[in-house]
Structures are given as C-alpha cells and as structure tokens.
Amino acid sequence: MQIQVLKDSFGKNTGVFIPMEDWNIISQKYEGLKGLVNISKTKKKISDLVGALSDETANAILEEVKEGRKNWERRLDKQFN
C-alpha cells in the first residue's frame, strides 16, 4: 500500500492520498467508507459526519492504525538502536 501524507508549505500534514487500487481494497473491506468518497465534493461540518462509519468499522480501522504505529515504532527502534 502506497499511502502518501500531503503537507503544506510549512511541513504540516494536511491530507492523505490513497491510490485508487488501494482505496478499492480498503473500501471493499470496510463498506462504510464508500459513502466518504463524495465528501470532498461538498463542504460539510465535522458534526455532519457523526455516524458515517459504524462503530465496528471505526474500531477495526483504529486497530489497524495502532498495529501500523507499533510496526513503525519497531522499525525505528531497530534502525536507531
């Protein structure tokens, strides 16, 4: 998976780019994500997104992020220690 973090001119993270091939895999696994594709076409408040993902999907995504963070930290430890 080749996810890219987008940054502004100050180096602040501003977004994420997910290639369509990867997006299709992720959105098939987590059906609730399909409805998020159109968010960029219309301006919404954060409060409009409440309930957009099921708790189950949100928790599964959170667990994947946590696991990715653990793997990243392990790689950093190996590289610098």
N, C-alpha and C positions, 0 to 999 in steps of 0.2 A: 504494500500500500504506500503510495507516494503523496501523503497529505503535506501541503505546504502552508506555513504560517505567513500571513501577509502583514507587513509592518508599514507604519507611516514614516515620514522623513525624520522623525525623532527616534526611531527604533522601537516604538510602542506597537505591540501586537494589536492589529485591528480586525483581523478576519482569518478565515481558513479556506483554502482551496482544496477541494476533493475532486480528483479526476472522475469523469462520468463512470468509467468502468468500476472504480471502487465504490462510488455512490450507489450504483445499481446493486452491487453485492450487499452493501450495508442496508439499503432501503428494502431489499427483499427479506433480510433477516429481521428487521425491525419495521413492521408495517406502518407504525405511527409516524415514521419520518417522512413518508411520501407527501403528506399534507404540508410539510415545511418548505417544499420546493418553491412555492409561489410567494413566500414571504418577501423575498427581495423585490418583487414587482409592486407591492403595495406597502405603504408605511403603516406600521402597527405599533401600538404601545406594548410594552412588556406584559402588562396585565391582560392583553388580548390573547396571549399565548398560554395562559394558565389552562391546564388540562389538555394541551395539544398532544402530549405524549401520555401514554398510560403509565401508571406507577411501575408496572413490571418492566416496560421498555426503558424508562428513565433509570431504574435501578440496574438493569443489565448494562446500559451504556456506562453508567458510573463505575461499575465493577471493571469493565474493560479499560476505562481510563486509569483506574487505580492500578491495575495489573501492568499497564503500559508504563506508568510512572515508576513502579517497582523495578521493572526491567531496565528502564533508563538509568535509574539510580545505581543499579548493579553494574551496568556498563561503565558509568562514570567512576565508581569505586575501583574497578579493575584497571581503568585507564590511568588514574591518578594515584593509586596506592600500590 
